[in-house]
Amino acid sequence: MAHQTRSLPLRGGNVREGFVQALITESNRSGQSMSEVVFRAAAERLAQRGISFDGLFEPGDIQISNDNHAAGSARQAG
């Protein structure tokens, strides 16, 4: 089954050097591009807020613990 993808119309943001360095460090540590790190963080935030969406890169690749559910329960977005 083919998944439809589309580009996000994001523009460059002005951030402080500390954020850039933290993002680069996480990107290197996780083996992901900086864009992947940012997209995953956004997906995790959406899922934490109870917003449903299809998988980010592949179905089921985001695992989220949602504070709105019982402690210890995990919610999978995707």
Summary of the structure (lengths in Angstrom):
residues: 78
radius of gyration: 14.3
end to end distance: 14.4
largest distance: 41.8
contacts: 142
relative contact order: 0.13
helix: 37%
strand: 10%
